[in-house]
Amino acid sequence: MWKDDDEINQTIMLKLLINGEWKWLKFNYQQHSIDNGWVKSQISIVIKRNQPYLTYALEKYVPATGGAKSPG
């Protein structure tokens, strides 16, 4: 679980299970700049060699163009 993703200071609060207790911990992170129109979504936490890594999908809203037309 996560909250308070502060993109300016590049910090995030993660809720982690530590010794059987859920605790909120603040982490610093680095990221590439994201172009206008794109937003982060679906953050996942991956643990490698006892280090947490954040991964997330990027989404961009694209207006519908009418889609496929039905024959007839």
Beta strands, then each sheet from edge to edge (+ up, - down):
strand 1: 2-6
strand 2: 11-18
strand 3: 21-28
strand 4: 38-48
strand 5: 51-60
sheet 1: 1+ 2- 3+
sheet 2: 4+ 5-
end
